[in-house]
Structure formats: structure tokens, C-alpha cells
Amino acid sequence: MSETPEQTTIRTTIPARLDRLRWSPFHTRLVLGLGTAWILDGLEISIASSVTAVLTQPDTLNLSSSEVGLIATVYLVGEIVGALVFGRLSDRLGRRRVFILTLGVYLVGTGLTAFTLGQGPGWLVFFYATRFVAGMGIGGEYAAINSAIDEMMPARYRGRVDVRINGTYWAGSILGSFVALFFLNTLPADLGWRAAFLTGPVLGLVIIFVRRNLPESPRWLITHGRLEEAERVVAQIEAVAEKDGQYLAPVDDGAAITLKPEKQFGYPALLRSMFRQYPKRSVLGASLMITQSFLYNAIFFTYAIVLTQFYGVSATTVPIYGLAFAVGNLAGPLVLGGLFDSWGRKWMIAGTYILSGGLLAISAFLFQAGVLNALTQTAAWIVIFFFASAGASAAYLTVSEIFPVEVRAQAIAAFFALAQVAGAIGPLLYGALIGNGTDPTALTIGYLIGGAIMIAGGLVEVFLGVNAEGQPLESITRPLTAVDTSSQQASGSGQRS
């Protein structure tokens, strides 16, 4: 059923049936198949960062410093373009088609990176093109997969699962560091960096087989008039749960929603939702995404310079500190994730933002006073980002929950793109503040600015945050295709499920 019956009204309990489920093997497969997107992103960025020094060698690609600097920029631009393009396609064509497609795009892009076979302008363009394509795939993953997970995960688990999955970016970062160290130290330079880049496609090929067995989001299907297909999918999910020992009581008819599937909803519909229907939510989403992106990019892309120039750490030792940094970022979402469902979104998000911003400000004064060394500075970053990482992961969850299902993927894409553009300012500002690494005053001011920005994001959450914990997505945000039940009953028409 590919056509949308624009004049047919449907009434269904499918969302309520999805939310009544307890954890089952289906949800495990969902997490394993879709949650790996962030691992791939962390893996990709970590490997690309780790091999840059090797790529400047005459026996590899012989890149200049400026050419190396463009690698991350090209990948970032690819992520933004991919998020916007595939976010639109995810809302139009469905989550499943796009999360298969984006993984394929990533596999092609990063796989071809390893086959940059020569030097010179032509091969340099080829190399950058492959990094752009790989970035497009990962950017598209963020939009399609966050949507699919949130729409198929029961409301009682949605917060912890989303926060923890987003946090696994750092598991990919840790894996990428070890992969790069292994191949660069066991193979000749010109083979080692290629083998490192091929790790992502190997992992991706395994993931794509898992994804092939995952269904389309039933919530997406019903808003596009494909009720029979949605019924089949939910029945299959329920069968897995019952086989796992769950008793599924009938869903009360009062939990039904009434929809009138209409035309496709593009970015104009999203803009109307953002600026007319939910302007406060737009401020909330933008604030959370921009502030965390600024902080992360400011610290993550400059911490190596701080360690080497202010604390005298050797360049070869910096990756060890980076691993500790990544472990702290991974631990935060894993440990705190459950509290976003039990304690609630508003206070957990606000608390993690304000606490991490305040701790950064305290560490700034200690940095200025000269009482920190490389170990204690790294320990401070670990504690700060233990909280910041959980809050940043919840920012993606927030954007996904507070906009309608019909434009959900486009909303994630738009705010992701906005965050990446705003976050790009961080490394430029902090790089300038570091200067020659002799005077800590300017960087101290920079850290205080970063802390204030995070605290501001937390305060926005305090005043504008949405208590979405345990709530059906349709209760948090009314679908654009929803109609009043009274109108449906008066018309006497419609399909029932």
C-alpha cells in the first residue's frame, strides 16, 4: 500500500499497543540494529583524527597541514547535508528505507577513502569526496534512526534507551583509537591507514544484515495511510513479546487516536510547526543543541593543544588522555540514562547542563591559579563531561519528542545542522585564546564563557522544558494528521484498528 488515501479517516490504537509492551527480544534487535549509528560516527572521527599525521608523510598521501585540516571540515559539511537530505527522505519515504540507504552511503564513502591510491590534485579531490559521502551517510543516520527508535520504543524505556544510544558515540571513539593504534603500529604506514578506514565498512556490513530484519515504524505507516501494513508490523512485534512470556491485555478504546492521512509534509510544514505552533519548543531545541555543541567542539578539538602547550605532555602520549576523556563521556549516559525516565526530563537535562557548566567554571579558576597538572586537568574534564555527555545525548531525545511525527526526522536534521554550524565557532575561538600556550588568562575566560553557555542552556530547560517521561509521543505532540474524535464520529466514516 504505497498510496496515501487523502480522504480516508482512520482510528487506531496502534501507538498505545506499542507503548504497553515490556522489553522483548524485538527491542534488543532494534537497539543492536539501529543504535550502532553513533558507534560508527565515533569510530569514523577517531580514526580520521588518528591517521592525520600519517597522511602527511611522503610515502602516503603527502598532505599539507592545511589539507589535513580540511578533512574534518569536509566530513562535517557532509554530515549537515546528509542530515537535511535524508531527514526529508525519512519523513517522506519511511524510516526503514532511509536507515538502510544511509548505512549503504556510509559504507561506500568510507570504503572508497581507503582506495585513494595516489597523490596530486585529482586524488586529493577523490579523497575529500569520499569523506563528504561518508559524512552524508552518518548525518542521515542521525535523523532516520532517532526517529525510528523513539517511535518503536515503549514510552517507559524511551528516555534511557535514547540517551544511552546517543552516548555510545564515545564507545566508537574508544574503538577507533585502538583500531588506529593497532594498524598504524603493525602495518607499513601506507597500508595501516587504509586498513583503519576499512574497519567501519566491515562493521557496517554486519549491521546491515541486522537492519534488514527490522520493520518500518508503525507510527510512520499510520500517518501515511498504510494501516494494514502497520497492523501486520505491530502484530509481529506483539507475537515476539507474547512468545517471550508477556501477557498483553486488550487496549482500551479510549487510547485510540484518529488520523486523516494527507499529503507529504516537507520543510515548510516543519517551519510552520517551529515558528507558529511550537515557537517555545524551537527555542528549547535550539538552545540545548547549540550550547552542547559549542562546549564539545571547543574542548574536544583543543584539549590536545592544552595538554601539550600548557602541561608539556608529549604528542605521542596525548591519545592516552583522550581515551580517558572518552571513557568519562561514555560512562555518563550509561550510568545516568535511567534517571531521565524516573526523575524526569526537565530536571535531569537542566541538572546535567547546569552542573557541567558550573564545574567547567570551577576548573577554569583552578587552571588560572596554576594548581592543575595534566592528570588533574584530565580528571576535571572527565567529571565535567560525565554530566555534559548525558545532557547532550538528551538534547537529541528532546528534539525528537517535541515535534510531530510527520516532520520528526526533519526536525532532528534541522537542529543537528544548526548545532554543527554553531559548534564550529568553538574550535576557532578557543584556538585563538590558546595562542602560544604561555598565558592561561585568555583561555580561562574562554572556559568561563563555555560554562556560562551550558548553564544558560540548562536554564532554558528549566523554564521551557517538556515533561515527556513515560508519555506517548502523541500526548507530547499532536500529529499533524490528527483530527478531533467528535468530527470523526459526526462524519460516520473511517477505518478502525
Protein Blocks (a to p, Z undefined) as FASTA:
>chain_A
ZZccfkbccddfklmmmmmpccdfklmmmmmmmmmmmmmmmmmmmmmmmmmmmmmpmkln
opafklmmmmmmmmmmmmmmmmmmmmmmmmmnojklmmmmmmmmmmmmmmmmmmmcbgcj
klmmmmmmmmmmmmmmmmmmmmmmmmmmmmmgcfklmmmmmmmmmmmmmmmmmmmmmmmm
mmmmmpcfklmmmmmmmmmmmmmmmmmmmmmmpccdfklmmmnopamlmmmmmmmmmmmm
mmnopacddddfklpccddddddddfklmmmmmmmmmmmlmmmmmmmmmmmmmmmmmmmm
mmmmmmmmmnopafklmmmmmmmmmmmmmmmmmmmmmmmmmnopklmmmmmmmmmmmmmm
mmmmmmmnopacfklmmmmmmmmmmmmmmmmmmmmmmmmmmpcfklmmmmmmmmmmmmmm
mmmmmmmmmmmmnmnopamklmmmmmmmmmmmmmmmmmmmmmmmccfehpafklmpccfk
bccfklmmmnopacdZZ
